[in-house]
Structures are given as structure tokens and as C-alpha cells.
Amino acid sequence: MEEEKKTEEKELAVPIAVTPPEYIKLMERIDTMDQKVEFVAGELWQRQGEKIGLVIGLLYGSMIALFTYVIFMI
């Protein structure tokens, strides 16, 4: 019984976290890499959006041109 209580008391202890300087440097490197990845991903999505915008613009332009052609031919 006493051994079970001691193990329960040990399990209820609050862990203490210590951050060594290497951990802080590692987190800074990870943050810089994350910023670079986000930048590159943003650039890629922007280029994809420009391509989609071009296609949609061509579609709307051709529809307007066709509409004006039909109106002036009547």
C-alpha cells in the first residue's frame, strides 16, 4: 500500500522544463526556415493566381467581344 502511494505521489509531481541555449538557437533556425518556406509558398500561390486570373480574364474578354459582335451585327 505504501509503495502504491509513493508511486502515485511521484506521478503527480509537476515537471520542470529547462531551456538550454542550444534549444533557443534551434528554435531561431526553425523560425527562419519557416519564414522562408512561407515566403516561397506565397510566391507560388501568387503565380498560380495570376495564371488563373489570366484564363478568367481571357474568358470574360472573349464573351464580351462575342456579345458586342452579335449586338452590332443585328
N, CA, C and O of each residue as an XYZ file, in Angstrom:
296
protein
N       0.809     -1.185      0.000
C       0.000      0.000      0.000
C       0.858      1.257      0.000
O       0.610      2.187     -0.767
N       1.842      1.278      0.844
C       2.690      2.454      0.948
C       3.464      2.677     -0.343
O       3.689      3.823     -0.735
N       3.872      1.611     -1.006
C       4.597      1.741     -2.266
C       3.705      2.335     -3.348
O       4.165      3.135     -4.163
N       2.428      1.947     -3.362
C       1.496      2.494     -4.350
C       1.289      3.989     -4.125
O       1.212      4.754     -5.087
N       1.199      4.408     -2.872
C       1.023      5.824     -2.577
C       2.247      6.618     -2.999
O       2.119      7.737     -3.494
N       3.435      6.050     -2.807
C       4.652      6.745     -3.195
C       4.730      6.902     -4.708
O       5.140      7.948     -5.211
N       4.332      5.849     -5.436
C       4.360      5.958     -6.894
C       3.321      6.957     -7.378
O       3.565      7.686     -8.340
N       2.156      7.000     -6.717
C       1.141      7.986     -7.089
C       1.634      9.394     -6.822
O       1.383     10.299     -7.618
N       2.325      9.591     -5.727
C       2.862     10.907     -5.411
C       3.916     11.322     -6.425
O       3.991     12.491     -6.803
N       4.726     10.375     -6.864
C       5.734     10.682     -7.871
C       5.081     11.045     -9.202
O       5.577     11.929     -9.899
N       3.998     10.398     -9.566
C       3.314     10.685    -10.819
C       2.640     12.051    -10.796
O       2.479     12.677    -11.844
N       2.250     12.515     -9.632
C       1.578     13.796     -9.528
C       2.540     14.970     -9.474
O       2.096     16.117     -9.432
N       3.827     14.723     -9.474
C       4.808     15.799     -9.417
C       4.770     16.597    -10.718
O       4.579     16.034    -11.796
N       4.952     17.898    -10.611
C       4.937     18.789    -11.764
C       6.326     18.788    -12.396
O       7.313     19.047    -11.707
N       6.420     18.498    -13.706
C       7.739     18.506    -14.345
C       8.245     19.935    -14.534
O       7.463     20.861    -14.752
N       9.535     20.092    -14.450
C      10.163     21.400    -14.633
C      10.930     21.364    -15.948
O      11.727     20.457    -16.188
N      10.683     22.363    -16.801
C      11.345     22.425    -18.104
C      12.456     23.460    -18.058
O      12.261     24.580    -17.585
N      13.613     23.077    -18.550
C      14.755     23.984    -18.613
C      15.133     24.119    -20.082
O      15.284     23.109    -20.768
N      15.290     25.347    -20.581
C      15.656     25.551    -21.979
C      17.126     25.907    -22.086
O      17.528     27.000    -21.687
N      17.920     25.016    -22.610
C      19.335     25.334    -22.799
C      19.517     26.283    -23.983
O      18.615     26.426    -24.809
N      20.658     26.918    -24.067
C      20.899     27.866    -25.172
C      20.824     27.207    -26.553
O      20.447     27.856    -27.528
N      21.177     25.935    -26.640
C      21.116     25.250    -27.930
C      19.673     25.146    -28.417
O      19.402     25.254    -29.613
N      18.760     24.936    -27.485
C      17.350     24.837    -27.848
C      16.846     26.173    -28.397
O      16.079     26.204    -29.359
N      17.275     27.263    -27.788
C      16.859     28.589    -28.256
C      17.414     28.843    -29.652
O      16.703     29.359    -30.514
N      18.678     28.485    -29.886
C      19.269     28.660    -31.211
C      18.556     27.796    -32.236
O      18.324     28.233    -33.363
N      18.208     26.575    -31.857
C      17.500     25.678    -32.760
C      16.134     26.244    -33.128
O      15.729     26.179    -34.289
N      15.427     26.795    -32.157
C      14.114     27.375    -32.426
C      14.228     28.597    -33.346
O      13.359     28.815    -34.189
N      15.289     29.392    -33.191
C      15.508     30.532    -34.075
C      15.761     30.065    -35.500
O      15.233     30.653    -36.444
N      16.564     29.012    -35.672
C      16.816     28.471    -37.010
C      15.541     27.920    -37.629
O      15.293     28.112    -38.819
N      14.734     27.239    -36.831
C      13.475     26.701    -37.342
C      12.540     27.832    -37.748
O      11.846     27.726    -38.760
N      12.512     28.916    -36.969
C      11.675     30.063    -37.318
C      12.103     30.699    -38.637
O      11.255     31.060    -39.452
N      13.420     30.840    -38.857
C      13.891     31.435    -40.110
C      13.565     30.527    -41.289
O      13.178     31.008    -42.355
N      13.720     29.211    -41.104
C      13.369     28.278    -42.179
C      11.871     28.329    -42.463
O      11.455     28.268    -43.620
N      11.073     28.440    -41.428
C       9.624     28.517    -41.594
C       9.232     29.779    -42.355
O       8.338     29.743    -43.201
N       9.894     30.889    -42.059
C       9.608     32.134    -42.773
C       9.963     32.002    -44.253
O       9.225     32.486    -45.112
N      11.087     31.351    -44.557
C      11.480     31.159    -45.953
C      10.485     30.271    -46.691
O      10.124     30.550    -47.834
N      10.045     29.201    -46.033
C       9.080     28.301    -46.657
C       7.763     29.020    -46.908
O       7.161     28.856    -47.969
N       7.307     29.818    -45.941
C       6.064     30.566    -46.119
C       6.191     31.566    -47.258
O       5.243     31.753    -48.021
N       7.341     32.209    -47.386
C       7.551     33.175    -48.461
C       7.484     32.495    -49.822
O       6.811     32.975    -50.734
N       8.190     31.367    -49.953
C       8.207     30.649    -51.225
C       6.812     30.117    -51.561
O       6.385     30.186    -52.713
N       6.104     29.591    -50.567
C       4.755     29.091    -50.808
C       3.836     30.232    -51.235
O       2.996     30.050    -52.116
N       3.985     31.399    -50.625
C       3.186     32.554    -51.013
C       3.457     32.991    -52.439
O       2.534     33.335    -53.177
N       4.727     32.978    -52.827
C       5.079     33.344    -54.202
C       4.487     32.352    -55.198
O       3.981     32.747    -56.248
N       4.552     31.064    -54.866
C       4.000     30.057    -55.775
C       2.491     30.214    -55.920
O       1.964     30.109    -57.028
N       1.789     30.463    -54.817
C       0.338     30.653    -54.886
C      -0.002     31.926    -55.649
O      -1.014     31.975    -56.348
N       0.828     32.955    -55.524
C       0.576     34.190    -56.260
C       0.705     33.945    -57.759
O      -0.114     34.435    -58.537
N       1.715     33.201    -58.168
C       1.876     32.886    -59.592
C       0.712     32.046    -60.103
O       0.229     32.258    -61.216
N       0.260     31.090    -59.288
C      -0.879     30.268    -59.679
C      -2.126     31.138    -59.823
O      -2.918     30.941    -60.745
N      -2.301     32.087    -58.924
C      -3.438     33.004    -59.003
C      -3.371     33.881    -60.243
O      -4.397     34.167    -60.860
N      -2.170     34.309    -60.611
C      -2.026     35.104    -61.830
C      -2.404     34.295    -63.057
O      -3.038     34.823    -63.971
N      -2.029     33.028    -63.094
C      -2.393     32.170    -64.231
C      -3.906     31.988    -64.308
O      -4.492     32.082    -65.387
N      -4.532     31.730    -63.171
C      -5.982     31.548    -63.158
C      -6.679     32.856    -63.541
O      -7.662     32.846    -64.280
N      -6.167     33.978    -63.037
C      -6.728     35.279    -63.389
C      -6.606     35.560    -64.874
O      -7.513     36.147    -65.463
N      -5.511     35.158    -65.490
C      -5.333     35.342    -66.923
C      -6.379     34.554    -67.700
O      -6.987     35.074    -68.635
N      -6.586     33.304    -67.314
C      -7.558     32.462    -68.008
C      -8.968     33.032    -67.847
O      -9.729     33.088    -68.812
N      -9.314     33.450    -66.640
C     -10.649     34.015    -66.410
C     -10.811     35.326    -67.183
O     -11.872     35.582    -67.752
N      -9.775     36.146    -67.203
C      -9.832     37.399    -67.958
C      -9.998     37.156    -69.442
O     -10.767     37.860    -70.097
N      -9.298     36.177    -69.989
C      -9.461     35.853    -71.410
C     -10.877     35.353    -71.698
O     -11.464     35.689    -72.727
N     -11.411     34.560    -70.795
C     -12.767     34.047    -70.979
C     -13.780     35.188    -70.965
O     -14.636     35.265    -71.846
N     -13.691     36.079    -69.971
C     -14.616     37.215    -69.920
C     -14.426     38.137    -71.120
O     -15.406     38.639    -71.670
N     -13.199     38.363    -71.526
C     -12.932     39.222    -72.681
C     -13.516     38.657    -73.961
O     -14.102     39.383    -74.764
N     -13.352     37.354    -74.144
C     -13.913     36.744    -75.353
C     -15.434     36.762    -75.322
O     -16.061     36.941    -76.367
N     -16.045     36.581    -74.157
C     -17.506     36.623    -74.074
C     -18.025     38.034    -74.355
O     -19.034     38.193    -75.042
N     -17.352     39.053    -73.834
C     -17.764     40.430    -74.106
C     -17.588     40.756    -75.583
O     -18.440     41.404    -76.191
N     -16.476     40.299    -76.152
C     -16.246     40.542    -77.581
C     -17.308     39.851    -78.425
O     -17.803     40.436    -79.389
N     -17.660     38.640    -78.087
C     -18.696     37.917    -78.823
C     -20.046     38.605    -78.668
O     -20.802     38.712    -79.634
N     -20.352     39.068    -77.475
C     -21.611     39.762    -77.207
C     -21.699     41.061    -78.015
O     -22.735     41.347    -78.617
N     -20.614     41.850    -78.031
C     -20.635     43.102    -78.803
C     -20.693     42.804    -80.300
O     -21.344     43.545    -81.037
N     -20.054     41.776    -80.760
C     -20.109     41.390    -82.178
C     -21.533     41.046    -82.580
O     -22.007     41.478    -83.631
N     -22.222     40.261    -81.740
C     -23.594     39.865    -82.032
C     -24.515     41.099    -82.017
O     -25.396     41.217    -82.869
N     -24.323     41.997    -81.081
C     -25.170     43.198    -80.994
C     -24.981     44.091    -82.225
O     -25.959     44.594    -82.779
N     -23.742     44.289    -82.652
C     -23.512     45.161    -83.787
C     -23.875     44.503    -85.130
O     -24.113     45.208    -86.111
N     -23.917     43.201    -85.184
C     -24.307     42.524    -86.416
C     -25.838     42.541    -86.591
O     -26.348     42.409    -87.704
N     -26.550     42.705    -85.477
C     -28.017     42.730    -85.594
C     -28.424     44.090    -85.990
O     -29.615     44.356    -86.151
